[in-house]
């Protein structure tokens, strides 16, 4: 069992759920893993639903960042502090051994940023020296969250961030001189954008997001002769 500490809105569709967990296994979690939640409803316990852990492994609380896409996930914003849930995990091997990869490319779509937030927060905590480039695909800046924190990390880590915004016209209005390693691109992720930021097949690639975005990203990577089998992927079914 675990208890709700708080629910923090990230944007109009996404919330971060903070949990107090008693299972010692969570004290040994790795960045990029996920957990399953089961909630008590009027008809008994729900089916378990899986969500990426977005908090760093070093955090005492468990943080999950969840998009409201259906019946189950619509319950998350209304959870009250002290509510008991069943939380199992940690599960998965996504981003396994990422700590030892010298050159890393993270490709995220929407709330698919969640496991990468865990990685970046972990890297910040351990003062990692890995070279990291993050591409985050969204429709607009209204869909982006934690940008202040992410942008600040570019001044703490060897991190470059590129926001790809498919429905923004004036993208340069978001640029700030105090974040020289943060960039904005109009449109979806493309091979041209990847090349523009120096991406080659020599990096280690990680991909997480909605299935159409992932398929498109793999196609664009293929234009750079990056084999899809070499890209570590977390394929969400967007549990509802």
MARMI-245088 format. One line per 5 residues: number of its first residue (from 1); their letters; for each residue x, y, z of C-alpha. Coordinates in nm, 4 decimals, decimal comma, m for minus. Each point is the difference from the previous one (the first is absolute). Layout:
# residues N
NUM	A	X:Y:Z | ...
***
This chain:
# residues 240
1	XXXXX	0,0000:0,0000:0,0000 | 0,0970:0,3644:m0,0385 | m0,1506:0,3356:0,0885 | m0,0615:0,3100:m0,2048 | 0,2107:0,2957:0,1099
6	XXXXX	m0,1242:0,2505:m0,2572 | m0,1077:0,0463:m0,3600 | 0,1641:0,2861:m0,1902 | m0,1479:0,1224:m0,3323 | 0,2664:0,0300:m0,2706
11	XXXXX	m0,2300:0,1293:m0,2755 | m0,3680:m0,0328:m0,0934 | 0,0303:m0,3743:m0,0699 | 0,2939:m0,1211:0,2061 | 0,0513:m0,0416:0,3745
16	XXXXX	0,2874:m0,1222:0,2144 | m0,1018:m0,2385:0,2752 | 0,2267:m0,0151:0,3054 | m0,0206:m0,3177:0,2071 | 0,1394:m0,1211:0,3294
21	XXXXX	0,1009:m0,3609:m0,0587 | 0,0941:m0,2594:0,2583 | 0,1327:m0,2702:m0,2332 | 0,3791:m0,0023:0,0331 | 0,0379:m0,1032:m0,3650
26	XXXXX	m0,0761:0,3586:m0,1018 | 0,3095:0,1133:0,1887 | 0,2055:m0,1844:m0,2617 | m0,1782:0,1259:m0,3109 | 0,1813:0,1214:m0,3081
31	XXXXX	m0,0703:0,3016:m0,2172 | m0,2386:m0,0931:m0,2821 | m0,1999:m0,2666:0,1837 | m0,3765:m0,0049:0,0551 | m0,2536:m0,0997:0,2667
36	XXXXX	m0,3553:m0,1322:m0,0059 | m0,2890:0,1591:0,1888 | m0,3264:m0,1486:0,1213 | m0,2676:0,2308:0,1417 | m0,3002:m0,0846:0,2182
41	XXXXX	m0,3248:0,1122:m0,1624 | m0,3698:m0,0393:0,0729 | 0,0076:m0,3447:m0,1624 | 0,3189:m0,1196:0,1683 | 0,3589:0,0176:m0,1141
46	XXXXX	0,0763:0,0992:m0,3566 | 0,2187:m0,1922:m0,2395 | 0,3691:0,0942:0,0372 | 0,1260:0,2757:m0,2308 | 0,3673:0,0677:m0,0716
51	XXXXX	0,1693:0,3403:m0,0033 | 0,3589:0,1197:m0,0320 | 0,1768:0,1248:0,3096 | 0,0973:0,3617:m0,0668 | 0,1817:0,0739:0,3234
56	XXXXX	0,3670:m0,0766:0,0528 | 0,0909:m0,3313:0,1654 | 0,1567:0,2000:0,2837 | m0,3340:0,1573:0,1006 | m0,1619:m0,1431:0,3125
61	XXXXX	m0,3473:0,0392:m0,1513 | m0,1167:m0,1743:m0,3153 | m0,1020:0,2415:m0,2751 | m0,2095:m0,1108:m0,2991 | m0,0994:0,2412:m0,2768
66	XXXXX	m0,3325:m0,0984:m0,1555 | m0,2067:0,1271:m0,2910 | m0,3791:0,0064:0,0338 | m0,1174:m0,2106:m0,2930 | m0,2890:m0,2030:0,1357
71	XXXXX	m0,2010:m0,1408:0,2903 | 0,2882:m0,1136:0,2203 | 0,2344:0,2911:m0,0587 | m0,2833:0,2497:0,0530 | m0,0054:m0,1143:0,3651
76	XXXXX	0,3562:0,1174:0,0641 | m0,0648:0,3768:0,0397 | m0,2618:m0,0651:0,2689 | 0,2083:m0,2274:0,2203 | 0,0279:0,1457:0,3491
81	XXXXX	0,3066:m0,0043:0,2254 | m0,0050:m0,3113:0,2151 | m0,1932:m0,2103:m0,2516 | 0,1278:m0,3592:m0,0070 | 0,0906:m0,1599:m0,3327
86	XXXXX	0,1636:m0,3223:m0,1072 | 0,3311:0,0795:m0,1680 | 0,2241:m0,2732:m0,1365 | 0,3411:0,0130:m0,1600 | 0,2412:0,1232:m0,1019
91	XXXXX	m0,0223:m0,1707:m0,3379 | 0,1755:0,0236:m0,3335 | 0,3506:0,0371:m0,1367 | m0,0461:0,3131:m0,2105 | 0,3110:0,2206:0,0269
96	XXXXX	0,1919:m0,2889:0,1548 | 0,3694:0,0875:0,0417 | m0,0623:0,3535:m0,1300 | 0,2416:0,1298:0,2642 | 0,2962:m0,1466:m0,1888
101	XXXXX	m0,0991:0,1219:m0,3487 | 0,2275:0,2914:m0,0995 | m0,2248:0,1470:m0,2727 | m0,3779:m0,0183:0,0409 | m0,2919:0,1139:m0,2153
106	XXXXX	m0,3434:0,0100:0,1653 | m0,3049:0,0200:m0,2289 | m0,3283:0,0743:0,1781 | m0,3550:0,0658:m0,1079 | m0,2430:0,1650:0,2416
111	XXXXX	m0,0162:m0,1713:0,3386 | 0,2569:m0,2454:m0,1360 | 0,2448:0,2428:0,1589 | m0,0745:m0,1610:0,3405 | 0,2746:m0,2671:0,0074
116	XXXXX	0,2473:0,2526:m0,1395 | m0,0851:0,2423:0,2791 | 0,1023:m0,2790:0,2367 | 0,3278:m0,0390:m0,1881 | 0,0774:0,3722:m0,0103
121	XXXXX	m0,0887:0,0525:0,3665 | 0,2228:m0,2952:0,0840 | 0,2852:0,1411:m0,2104 | m0,0370:0,3362:0,1741 | 0,0143:m0,1687:0,3408
126	XXXXX	0,3168:m0,1946:m0,0789 | 0,1572:0,2851:m0,2007 | 0,0347:m0,2274:m0,3019 | 0,2378:0,0875:m0,2818 | m0,1886:m0,1853:m0,2756
131	XXXXX	m0,0662:0,1990:m0,3160 | m0,3798:0,0129:m0,0463 | m0,2232:0,1431:m0,2722 | m0,3750:0,0060:0,0663 | m0,2578:0,0459:m0,2765
136	XXXXX	m0,3507:0,0521:0,1398 | m0,2894:0,0028:m0,2477 | m0,3257:0,1800:0,0896 | m0,2720:0,1936:m0,1783 | 0,0705:0,3248:0,1859
141	XXXXX	0,1729:0,1401:0,3063 | m0,3305:m0,0353:0,1846 | 0,0619:m0,3749:m0,0075 | 0,3522:0,0349:0,1423 | 0,0563:m0,0253:0,3756
146	XXXXX	0,2989:0,0142:0,2338 | 0,1735:0,2154:m0,2614 | 0,1536:0,2329:0,2607 | 0,1577:m0,2989:0,1717 | 0,1125:m0,1633:m0,3246
151	XXXXX	0,1445:0,3223:m0,1387 | 0,1895:0,0633:0,3222 | 0,1561:m0,3454:m0,0301 | 0,1662:0,1086:m0,3250 | 0,2176:0,2286:0,2153
156	XXXXX	0,0790:m0,2835:0,2431 | 0,0548:m0,2959:m0,2330 | 0,1447:m0,0646:m0,3448 | m0,3560:0,0269:m0,1296 | m0,1531:0,1481:m0,3124
161	XXXXX	m0,3812:0,0284:m0,0271 | m0,2003:0,0419:m0,3187 | m0,3751:0,0619:0,0217 | m0,1735:m0,1060:m0,3247 | m0,3370:0,1771:m0,0199
166	XXXXX	m0,2321:m0,1073:m0,2805 | m0,2646:0,2724:0,0439 | 0,2036:0,3047:0,0967 | 0,0749:0,2780:m0,2468 | 0,2227:0,2402:0,1924
171	XXXXX	0,2362:m0,2399:0,1736 | 0,2877:0,2412:0,0528 | m0,1976:0,1986:0,2558 | 0,0780:m0,2785:0,2464 | 0,3788:0,0257:m0,0323
176	XXXXX	0,1921:0,1367:0,2991 | 0,3613:0,1173:m0,0019 | 0,0632:m0,1551:0,3432 | m0,0706:m0,3443:m0,1472 | 0,2313:m0,0213:m0,3025
181	XXXXX	m0,0442:m0,3781:m0,0238 | m0,3817:0,0149:m0,0298 | m0,1445:0,0182:m0,3517 | m0,3416:0,0090:m0,1650 | m0,0964:m0,1548:m0,3338
186	XXXXX	m0,3251:0,0420:m0,1890 | m0,1566:m0,3276:m0,1116 | 0,0483:m0,3647:0,0833 | 0,3260:m0,1790:0,0562 | 0,1783:m0,0553:m0,3307
191	XXXXX	0,3323:m0,1310:m0,1226 | 0,0906:0,3572:m0,0986 | m0,0527:0,1154:0,3583 | 0,2036:m0,2922:0,1315 | 0,2869:0,0844:m0,2355
196	XXXXX	m0,0240:0,3699:0,0894 | 0,0838:m0,0863:0,3607 | 0,2854:m0,2314:m0,0880 | m0,1705:m0,3345:0,0513 | 0,1790:m0,2988:m0,1490
201	XXXXX	m0,0367:m0,3736:0,0353 | 0,2797:m0,0107:0,2560 | m0,2274:0,1002:0,2886 | m0,2222:m0,2233:0,2136 | m0,3659:0,0696:m0,0787
206	XXXXX	m0,3033:m0,0190:0,2289 | m0,3556:0,0542:m0,1252 | m0,3280:0,0394:0,1887 | m0,3362:0,1413:m0,1057 | m0,3263:m0,0749:m0,1789
211	XXXXX	0,0315:m0,2715:m0,2630 | m0,0391:0,2295:m0,3070 | 0,2732:0,2291:0,1297 | 0,2298:m0,2932:0,0665 | m0,0535:m0,1502:m0,3441
216	XXXXX	0,0703:0,3370:m0,1603 | 0,3144:0,0494:0,2094 | 0,1314:m0,3435:m0,0953 | m0,0567:0,0808:m0,3664 | 0,1917:0,3281:0,0329
221	XXXXX	0,2814:m0,1733:0,1873 | 0,0128:m0,2553:m0,2796 | 0,0908:0,2814:m0,2399 | 0,3129:0,0434:0,2118 | 0,0732:m0,3737:m0,0270
226	XXXXX	m0,1027:m0,0615:0,3602 | m0,1385:m0,3536:0,0244 | m0,3382:m0,0098:0,1778 | 0,1188:m0,3075:0,1895 | 0,2746:0,2122:0,1561
231	XXXXX	m0,2497:0,2507:0,1430 | m0,1174:m0,0797:0,3525 | m0,3751:0,0536:0,0094 | m0,2715:0,0290:0,2637 | m0,3274:m0,0656:m0,1808
236	XXXXX	m0,2909:0,1401:0,1945 | m0,3522:m0,1271:m0,0552 | m0,1243:0,3143:0,1804 | m0,1882:m0,1802:0,2750 | m0,3420:0,1504:0,0528
***
